[in-house]
Amino acid sequence: MASFLCSMNGSQFDPATGEVLKGVVSQPRLRYTAEERDGGICVTVQP
């Protein structure tokens, strides 16, 4: 399974859900929609 690794504390997160897979963090990370557009990466942030 792929995961994102926090270089600050070593926690691992599921890239699809933000769920904590391993580490010291107890709360899931926020997840944002991202897409490639016109050679750049656009991230949608909802208030």
mmCIF file of the N, C-alpha and C atoms, coordinates in Angstrom:
data_MODEL
# 
_entry.id   MODEL 
# 
loop_
_atom_site.group_PDB 
_atom_site.id 
_atom_site.type_symbol 
_atom_site.label_atom_id 
_atom_site.label_alt_id 
_atom_site.label_comp_id 
_atom_site.label_asym_id 
_atom_site.label_entity_id 
_atom_site.label_seq_id 
_atom_site.pdbx_PDB_ins_code 
_atom_site.Cartn_x 
_atom_site.Cartn_y 
_atom_site.Cartn_z 
_atom_site.occupancy 
_atom_site.B_iso_or_equiv 
_atom_site.pdbx_formal_charge 
_atom_site.auth_seq_id 
_atom_site.auth_comp_id 
_atom_site.auth_asym_id 
_atom_site.auth_atom_id 
_atom_site.pdbx_PDB_model_num 
ATOM 1   N N  . MET A 1 1  ? 0.840   -1.179 0.000   1.00 0.00 ? 1  MET A N  1 
ATOM 2   C CA . MET A 1 1  ? 0.000   0.000  0.000   1.00 0.00 ? 1  MET A CA 1 
ATOM 3   C C  . MET A 1 1  ? 0.887   1.246  0.000   1.00 0.00 ? 1  MET A C  1 
ATOM 4   N N  . ALA A 1 2  ? 0.559   2.195  -0.826  1.00 0.00 ? 2  ALA A N  1 
ATOM 5   C CA . ALA A 1 2  ? 1.290   3.459  -0.871  1.00 0.00 ? 2  ALA A CA 1 
ATOM 6   C C  . ALA A 1 2  ? 0.909   4.302  0.337   1.00 0.00 ? 2  ALA A C  1 
ATOM 7   N N  . SER A 1 3  ? 1.829   5.148  0.781   1.00 0.00 ? 3  SER A N  1 
ATOM 8   C CA . SER A 1 3  ? 1.525   6.039  1.893   1.00 0.00 ? 3  SER A CA 1 
ATOM 9   C C  . SER A 1 3  ? 2.384   7.287  1.788   1.00 0.00 ? 3  SER A C  1 
ATOM 10  N N  . PHE A 1 4  ? 1.926   8.343  2.469   1.00 0.00 ? 4  PHE A N  1 
ATOM 11  C CA . PHE A 1 4  ? 2.720   9.556  2.605   1.00 0.00 ? 4  PHE A CA 1 
ATOM 12  C C  . PHE A 1 4  ? 3.427   9.486  3.947   1.00 0.00 ? 4  PHE A C  1 
ATOM 13  N N  . LEU A 1 5  ? 4.699   9.877  3.963   1.00 0.00 ? 5  LEU A N  1 
ATOM 14  C CA . LEU A 1 5  ? 5.502   9.842  5.172   1.00 0.00 ? 5  LEU A CA 1 
ATOM 15  C C  . LEU A 1 5  ? 5.822   11.262 5.617   1.00 0.00 ? 5  LEU A C  1 
ATOM 16  N N  . CYS A 1 6  ? 5.550   11.573 6.874   1.00 0.00 ? 6  CYS A N  1 
ATOM 17  C CA . CYS A 1 6  ? 5.908   12.876 7.438   1.00 0.00 ? 6  CYS A CA 1 
ATOM 18  C C  . CYS A 1 6  ? 7.373   12.845 7.835   1.00 0.00 ? 6  CYS A C  1 
ATOM 19  N N  . SER A 1 7  ? 8.168   13.717 7.262   1.00 0.00 ? 7  SER A N  1 
ATOM 20  C CA . SER A 1 7  ? 9.599   13.737 7.576   1.00 0.00 ? 7  SER A CA 1 
ATOM 21  C C  . SER A 1 7  ? 9.881   14.343 8.951   1.00 0.00 ? 7  SER A C  1 
ATOM 22  N N  . MET A 1 8  ? 8.893   15.005 9.545   1.00 0.00 ? 8  MET A N  1 
ATOM 23  C CA . MET A 1 8  ? 9.083   15.621 10.867  1.00 0.00 ? 8  MET A CA 1 
ATOM 24  C C  . MET A 1 8  ? 8.951   14.602 11.998  1.00 0.00 ? 8  MET A C  1 
ATOM 25  N N  . ASN A 1 9  ? 7.955   13.684 11.890  1.00 0.00 ? 9  ASN A N  1 
ATOM 26  C CA . ASN A 1 9  ? 7.715   12.774 13.007  1.00 0.00 ? 9  ASN A CA 1 
ATOM 27  C C  . ASN A 1 9  ? 7.616   11.298 12.608  1.00 0.00 ? 9  ASN A C  1 
ATOM 28  N N  . GLY A 1 10 ? 7.751   11.002 11.307  1.00 0.00 ? 10 GLY A N  1 
ATOM 29  C CA . GLY A 1 10 ? 7.740   9.621  10.848  1.00 0.00 ? 10 GLY A CA 1 
ATOM 30  C C  . GLY A 1 10 ? 6.380   8.985  10.702  1.00 0.00 ? 10 GLY A C  1 
ATOM 31  N N  . SER A 1 11 ? 5.311   9.745  10.931  1.00 0.00 ? 11 SER A N  1 
ATOM 32  C CA . SER A 1 11 ? 3.961   9.192  10.779  1.00 0.00 ? 11 SER A CA 1 
ATOM 33  C C  . SER A 1 11 ? 3.684   8.894  9.309   1.00 0.00 ? 11 SER A C  1 
ATOM 34  N N  . GLN A 1 12 ? 2.842   7.889  9.061   1.00 0.00 ? 12 GLN A N  1 
ATOM 35  C CA . GLN A 1 12 ? 2.462   7.524  7.702   1.00 0.00 ? 12 GLN A CA 1 
ATOM 36  C C  . GLN A 1 12 ? 0.962   7.688  7.541   1.00 0.00 ? 12 GLN A C  1 
ATOM 37  N N  . PHE A 1 13 ? 0.556   8.177  6.365   1.00 0.00 ? 13 PHE A N  1 
ATOM 38  C CA . PHE A 1 13 ? -0.840  8.464  6.085   1.00 0.00 ? 13 PHE A CA 1 
ATOM 39  C C  . PHE A 1 13 ? -1.278  7.821  4.779   1.00 0.00 ? 13 PHE A C  1 
ATOM 40  N N  . ASP A 1 14 ? -2.525  7.399  4.732   1.00 0.00 ? 14 ASP A N  1 
ATOM 41  C CA . ASP A 1 14 ? -3.126  6.870  3.507   1.00 0.00 ? 14 ASP A CA 1 
ATOM 42  C C  . ASP A 1 14 ? -3.392  8.044  2.571   1.00 0.00 ? 14 ASP A C  1 
ATOM 43  N N  . PRO A 1 15 ? -2.851  8.048  1.352   1.00 0.00 ? 15 PRO A N  1 
ATOM 44  C CA . PRO A 1 15 ? -3.038  9.189  0.449   1.00 0.00 ? 15 PRO A CA 1 
ATOM 45  C C  . PRO A 1 15 ? -4.483  9.357  -0.038  1.00 0.00 ? 15 PRO A C  1 
ATOM 46  N N  . ALA A 1 16 ? -5.276  8.298  -0.025  1.00 0.00 ? 16 ALA A N  1 
ATOM 47  C CA . ALA A 1 16 ? -6.653  8.390  -0.509  1.00 0.00 ? 16 ALA A CA 1 
ATOM 48  C C  . ALA A 1 16 ? -7.602  8.956  0.540   1.00 0.00 ? 16 ALA A C  1 
ATOM 49  N N  . THR A 1 17 ? -7.327  8.699  1.830   1.00 0.00 ? 17 THR A N  1 
ATOM 50  C CA . THR A 1 17 ? -8.268  9.090  2.878   1.00 0.00 ? 17 THR A CA 1 
ATOM 51  C C  . THR A 1 17 ? -7.695  10.040 3.913   1.00 0.00 ? 17 THR A C  1 
ATOM 52  N N  . GLY A 1 18 ? -6.370  10.114 4.030   1.00 0.00 ? 18 GLY A N  1 
ATOM 53  C CA . GLY A 1 18 ? -5.734  10.913 5.065   1.00 0.00 ? 18 GLY A CA 1 
ATOM 54  C C  . GLY A 1 18 ? -5.615  10.179 6.388   1.00 0.00 ? 18 GLY A C  1 
ATOM 55  N N  . GLU A 1 19 ? -6.119  8.953  6.447   1.00 0.00 ? 19 GLU A N  1 
ATOM 56  C CA . GLU A 1 19 ? -6.093  8.153  7.667   1.00 0.00 ? 19 GLU A CA 1 
ATOM 57  C C  . GLU A 1 19 ? -4.658  7.903  8.125   1.00 0.00 ? 19 GLU A C  1 
ATOM 58  N N  . VAL A 1 20 ? -4.452  7.966  9.440   1.00 0.00 ? 20 VAL A N  1 
ATOM 59  C CA . VAL A 1 20 ? -3.136  7.667  10.012  1.00 0.00 ? 20 VAL A CA 1 
ATOM 60  C C  . VAL A 1 20 ? -2.915  6.160  9.939   1.00 0.00 ? 20 VAL A C  1 
ATOM 61  N N  . LEU A 1 21 ? -1.844  5.743  9.288   1.00 0.00 ? 21 LEU A N  1 
ATOM 62  C CA . LEU A 1 21 ? -1.521  4.324  9.174   1.00 0.00 ? 21 LEU A CA 1 
ATOM 63  C C  . LEU A 1 21 ? -0.553  3.886  10.269  1.00 0.00 ? 21 LEU A C  1 
ATOM 64  N N  . LYS A 1 22 ? 0.339   4.814  10.672  1.00 0.00 ? 22 LYS A N  1 
ATOM 65  C CA . LYS A 1 22 ? 1.377   4.467  11.629  1.00 0.00 ? 22 LYS A CA 1 
ATOM 66  C C  . LYS A 1 22 ? 2.007   5.759  12.135  1.00 0.00 ? 22 LYS A C  1 
ATOM 67  N N  . GLY A 1 23 ? 2.352   5.805  13.404  1.00 0.00 ? 23 GLY A N  1 
ATOM 68  C CA . GLY A 1 23 ? 3.069   6.955  13.918  1.00 0.00 ? 23 GLY A CA 1 
ATOM 69  C C  . GLY A 1 23 ? 2.425   7.594  15.124  1.00 0.00 ? 23 GLY A C  1 
ATOM 70  N N  . VAL A 1 24 ? 2.942   8.759  15.490  1.00 0.00 ? 24 VAL A N  1 
ATOM 71  C CA . VAL A 1 24 ? 2.538   9.439  16.714  1.00 0.00 ? 24 VAL A CA 1 
ATOM 72  C C  . VAL A 1 24 ? 1.318   10.348 16.543  1.00 0.00 ? 24 VAL A C  1 
ATOM 73  N N  . VAL A 1 25 ? 0.937   10.649 15.332  1.00 0.00 ? 25 VAL A N  1 
ATOM 74  C CA . VAL A 1 25 ? -0.202  11.526 15.071  1.00 0.00 ? 25 VAL A CA 1 
ATOM 75  C C  . VAL A 1 25 ? -1.495  10.758 15.323  1.00 0.00 ? 25 VAL A C  1 
ATOM 76  N N  . SER A 1 26 ? -2.477  11.407 15.951  1.00 0.00 ? 26 SER A N  1 
ATOM 77  C CA . SER A 1 26 ? -3.726  10.717 16.262  1.00 0.00 ? 26 SER A CA 1 
ATOM 78  C C  . SER A 1 26 ? -4.897  11.134 15.379  1.00 0.00 ? 26 SER A C  1 
ATOM 79  N N  . GLN A 1 27 ? -4.768  12.255 14.683  1.00 0.00 ? 27 GLN A N  1 
ATOM 80  C CA . GLN A 1 27 ? -5.855  12.751 13.842  1.00 0.00 ? 27 GLN A CA 1 
ATOM 81  C C  . GLN A 1 27 ? -5.503  12.584 12.366  1.00 0.00 ? 27 GLN A C  1 
ATOM 82  N N  . PRO A 1 28 ? -6.497  12.234 11.524  1.00 0.00 ? 28 PRO A N  1 
ATOM 83  C CA . PRO A 1 28 ? -6.217  12.148 10.089  1.00 0.00 ? 28 PRO A CA 1 
ATOM 84  C C  . PRO A 1 28 ? -5.866  13.522 9.517   1.00 0.00 ? 28 PRO A C  1 
ATOM 85  N N  . ARG A 1 29 ? -5.160  13.522 8.407   1.00 0.00 ? 29 ARG A N  1 
ATOM 86  C CA . ARG A 1 29 ? -4.794  14.764 7.723   1.00 0.00 ? 29 ARG A CA 1 
ATOM 87  C C  . ARG A 1 29 ? -5.917  15.175 6.786   1.00 0.00 ? 29 ARG A C  1 
ATOM 88  N N  . LEU A 1 30 ? -6.014  16.465 6.546   1.00 0.00 ? 30 LEU A N  1 
ATOM 89  C CA . LEU A 1 30 ? -6.995  16.959 5.583   1.00 0.00 ? 30 LEU A CA 1 
ATOM 90  C C  . LEU A 1 30 ? -6.618  16.467 4.192   1.00 0.00 ? 30 LEU A C  1 
ATOM 91  N N  . ARG A 1 31 ? -7.611  16.279 3.369   1.00 0.00 ? 31 ARG A N  1 
ATOM 92  C CA . ARG A 1 31 ? -7.395  15.797 2.009   1.00 0.00 ? 31 ARG A CA 1 
ATOM 93  C C  . ARG A 1 31 ? -7.925  16.849 1.047   1.00 0.00 ? 31 ARG A C  1 
ATOM 94  N N  . TYR A 1 32 ? -7.175  17.137 0.003   1.00 0.00 ? 32 TYR A N  1 
ATOM 95  C CA . TYR A 1 32 ? -7.557  18.140 -0.987  1.00 0.00 ? 32 TYR A CA 1 
ATOM 96  C C  . TYR A 1 32 ? -7.586  17.518 -2.373  1.00 0.00 ? 32 TYR A C  1 
ATOM 97  N N  . THR A 1 33 ? -8.500  18.004 -3.208  1.00 0.00 ? 33 THR A N  1 
ATOM 98  C CA . THR A 1 33 ? -8.560  17.565 -4.592  1.00 0.00 ? 33 THR A CA 1 
ATOM 99  C C  . THR A 1 33 ? -7.500  18.313 -5.385  1.00 0.00 ? 33 THR A C  1 
ATOM 100 N N  . ALA A 1 34 ? -6.710  17.578 -6.171  1.00 0.00 ? 34 ALA A N  1 
ATOM 101 C CA . ALA A 1 34 ? -5.661  18.195 -6.983  1.00 0.00 ? 34 ALA A CA 1 
ATOM 102 C C  . ALA A 1 34 ? -5.752  17.661 -8.405  1.00 0.00 ? 34 ALA A C  1 
ATOM 103 N N  . GLU A 1 35 ? -5.416  18.519 -9.373  1.00 0.00 ? 35 GLU A N  1 
ATOM 104 C CA . GLU A 1 35 ? -5.410  18.099 -10.771 1.00 0.00 ? 35 GLU A CA 1 
ATOM 105 C C  . GLU A 1 35 ? -4.336  18.856 -11.533 1.00 0.00 ? 35 GLU A C  1 
ATOM 106 N N  . GLU A 1 36 ? -3.852  18.237 -12.584 1.00 0.00 ? 36 GLU A N  1 
ATOM 107 C CA . GLU A 1 36 ? -2.892  18.901 -13.462 1.00 0.00 ? 36 GLU A CA 1 
ATOM 108 C C  . GLU A 1 36 ? -3.675  19.734 -14.454 1.00 0.00 ? 36 GLU A C  1 
ATOM 109 N N  . ARG A 1 37 ? -3.273  20.998 -14.611 1.00 0.00 ? 37 ARG A N  1 
ATOM 110 C CA . ARG A 1 37 ? -3.964  21.885 -15.546 1.00 0.00 ? 37 ARG A CA 1 
ATOM 111 C C  . ARG A 1 37 ? -2.960  22.853 -16.159 1.00 0.00 ? 37 ARG A C  1 
ATOM 112 N N  . ASP A 1 38 ? -2.887  22.870 -17.469 1.00 0.00 ? 38 ASP A N  1 
ATOM 113 C CA . ASP A 1 38 ? -2.005  23.794 -18.201 1.00 0.00 ? 38 ASP A CA 1 
ATOM 114 C C  . ASP A 1 38 ? -0.558  23.732 -17.708 1.00 0.00 ? 38 ASP A C  1 
ATOM 115 N N  . GLY A 1 39 ? -0.071  22.531 -17.431 1.00 0.00 ? 39 GLY A N  1 
ATOM 116 C CA . GLY A 1 39 ? 1.314   22.357 -17.018 1.00 0.00 ? 39 GLY A CA 1 
ATOM 117 C C  . GLY A 1 39 ? 1.575   22.634 -15.546 1.00 0.00 ? 39 GLY A C  1 
ATOM 118 N N  . GLY A 1 40 ? 0.532   22.939 -14.783 1.00 0.00 ? 40 GLY A N  1 
ATOM 119 C CA . GLY A 1 40 ? 0.690   23.197 -13.345 1.00 0.00 ? 40 GLY A CA 1 
ATOM 120 C C  . GLY A 1 40 ? -0.193  22.267 -12.540 1.00 0.00 ? 40 GLY A C  1 
ATOM 121 N N  . ILE A 1 41 ? -0.115  22.365 -11.245 1.00 0.00 ? 41 ILE A N  1 
ATOM 122 C CA . ILE A 1 41 ? -0.955  21.574 -10.365 1.00 0.00 ? 41 ILE A CA 1 
ATOM 123 C C  . ILE A 1 41 ? -1.910  22.529 -9.634  1.00 0.00 ? 41 ILE A C  1 
ATOM 124 N N  . CYS A 1 42 ? -3.200  22.257 -9.743  1.00 0.00 ? 42 CYS A N  1 
ATOM 125 C CA . CYS A 1 42 ? -4.221  23.063 -9.092  1.00 0.00 ? 42 CYS A CA 1 
ATOM 126 C C  . CYS A 1 42 ? -4.820  22.270 -7.933  1.00 0.00 ? 42 CYS A C  1 
ATOM 127 N N  . VAL A 1 43 ? -4.860  22.892 -6.763  1.00 0.00 ? 43 VAL A N  1 
ATOM 128 C CA . VAL A 1 43 ? -5.393  22.263 -5.569  1.00 0.00 ? 43 VAL A CA 1 
ATOM 129 C C  . VAL A 1 43 ? -6.650  23.019 -5.152  1.00 0.00 ? 43 VAL A C  1 
ATOM 130 N N  . THR A 1 44 ? -7.737  22.286 -4.921  1.00 0.00 ? 44 THR A N  1 
ATOM 131 C CA . THR A 1 44 ? -8.991  22.893 -4.489  1.00 0.00 ? 44 THR A CA 1 
ATOM 132 C C  . THR A 1 44 ? -9.059  22.866 -2.978  1.00 0.00 ? 44 THR A C  1 
ATOM 133 N N  . VAL A 1 45 ? -9.150  24.051 -2.374  1.00 0.00 ? 45 VAL A N  1 
ATOM 134 C CA . VAL A 1 45 ? -9.249  24.165 -0.913  1.00 0.00 ? 45 VAL A CA 1 
ATOM 135 C C  . VAL A 1 45 ? -10.613 24.732 -0.594  1.00 0.00 ? 45 VAL A C  1 
ATOM 136 N N  . GLN A 1 46 ? -11.361 24.003 0.225   1.00 0.00 ? 46 GLN A N  1 
ATOM 137 C CA . GLN A 1 46 ? -12.705 24.436 0.607   1.00 0.00 ? 46 GLN A CA 1 
ATOM 138 C C  . GLN A 1 46 ? -12.662 25.015 2.015   1.00 0.00 ? 46 GLN A C  1 
ATOM 139 N N  . PRO A 1 47 ? -13.286 26.170 2.235   1.00 0.00 ? 47 PRO A N  1 
ATOM 140 C CA . PRO A 1 47 ? -13.270 26.790 3.591   1.00 0.00 ? 47 PRO A CA 1 
ATOM 141 C C  . PRO A 1 47 ? -14.032 25.952 4.601   1.00 0.00 ? 47 PRO A C  1 
# 
